[in-house]
């Protein structure tokens, strides 16, 4: 269904949100992104579970009885804790 993020161990920041709509229509296909930046380093993940809303929405299509559950989690990683890519 959606993208479940692997949660960082011991996340300092966790944000969750739920959005519901009886009807949802996009005049344009949205371009979205999530960025994590800053110092010290971090281990972060985000993702959503969607009901009646595809991962890639279409322009001028009406979606009904929509629900989106979004999660974001981030843990600070200091140089000694940073994982090598």
Buried (B, 14 or more C-beta within 10 A) or exposed (E): EBEEBEBBEEBEEEEEEEEEBEEBEEEEEEEEEEEEEEEEBBBBBBBBBBEEBEEEBEEEEEBEEBEBBBBBBBBBBEEEEEEEE
